[in-house]
Amino acid sequence: MKNHPRISELLVETGAYRDLDEPVILASGQLGIFYVNTEKLCQDGGEFNRYGNDSWAMIEHALKMTDEHPTFNEVIDILTGRVRAEMIDSEGFSNRATTLISGGQRRDWLFSGPVAKKLNLSHLSLYKGGKTELISFLEGNPVEIMGAVEDLDNYDSFHLSDLLTEGSSAYRNNNGVEAGWIPWQRKKGININNLATVVTRLQGGEENLKGRGVQTHAFVAIDEDFLREYSGNAEVAIDYTKDPTAWSTSYLQENGALALVGSFDPEGGKLDKARKFIDRYGSVLRESGKLPELEGEVERKYSVTLGELVEKE
């Protein structure tokens, strides 16, 4: 599937895609040298953060943004049209009453909720703690928030995400225990074999989900074509995308991790990312002699040791 030209343009126009002067730690613990903040397409200045623990409030907010910002409504229309024509209809889902659009806490809901409403389908809101909530947008019925649901045997679900990186939110294996949006739905009896994403970073998510019987559909891929057109530092960005781990290893061996020290702020809300980063690259820093300087700066700045910060809760 080729990149959608209009969504590609809007990613840049709204700042949802932008180059970075220094690497940052992504949610997976991997380094990133460009930001992809798909939620910026809704142009709400970050107000969505207020609704992160309430899917219906988030969806209401997203619907309001489609009214206030025509370009966000344009994005939702594009998603809806392709999901309907190329994904749901082609799958032959025959019973709309048992066909769901699902989305995971919290950024997914900005897109999955409005798409479910435009398709007159029910929306399954998935929370990080395992809670689920069903919201009905079925044609002819008023919006109905059905609350927590457990038994959805023989329902069909199509998952819509904001961003696909390594696919760990959708599927991961924690010491032999399957977790993520896909296994959680399957445990409830839901048939789920498709995931659409507004943007993919092409960092292994497709392969991860294919191994679990899930086909992925992306509207925009941050690939060589996209980067050559929109990145201000295309060659470096393309080199990074070919092998993010190799690029990150080389960067850390040469530069260390002092540029990332802000992620270790105990009050900054990024410690989960920082822990995953140390899991990935702690040995690289140690072997290259760069770990002591990070440890020293963290303790100097936050009066706590690096070991205490990254210790699992």
TAFEN-V732487 format. One line per field, one symbol per residue. ss: DSSP state (H for helix, E for strand, - for the rest). burial: b if it has 9 or more other C-alpha atoms within 8 Angstrom, else e. A space follows every 10 residues. Layout:
ss->???
burial->???
This chain:
ss->----HHHHHH HHH---EEEE EEEEE----- EEEEEE-HHH HH----HHHH H---HHHHHH HHHHHHHH-H HHHHHHHHHH HHHHHHHHHH H----HHHEE EEEE----HH HHHHHHHH-- -EEEEE---- -EEEEE---- ---EEEE--- -----EEEEE EEEE------ -EEE--EEE- HHHHHHH--- EEEEEEEEEE ----HHHHHH ----EEEEEE E--HHHHHHH ---HHHHHHH HH-HHHHHHH HHHHH--HHH HHHH------ HHHHHHHHHH HHHHHHH--- HHHHHHHHHH HH---HHHHH ---
burial->eebeeebbeb bbebbbbbbe eebebbebbb bbbbbeebbb bbbeeeebee bbeebeebbe bbbebbeebe bbbebbbebb ebbbbebbbe eebeebeebb bbbbbbbbbb bbbbbbbeeb bbbbbbbeee ebbbbbbbee eeeebbeebe ebeebbbbbb bbbbbbbbeb bbeeeeebbb bbbbbbebbb bbbbbbbbbb bbbbbbebbb eeebbbbbbb bbbeebbbee beebeebbbb beebeebbbe bbbeebbbeb bebbbeebeb bebbbbbbeb bbebbbeeeb beebbebbbe eeebbbeebb eee
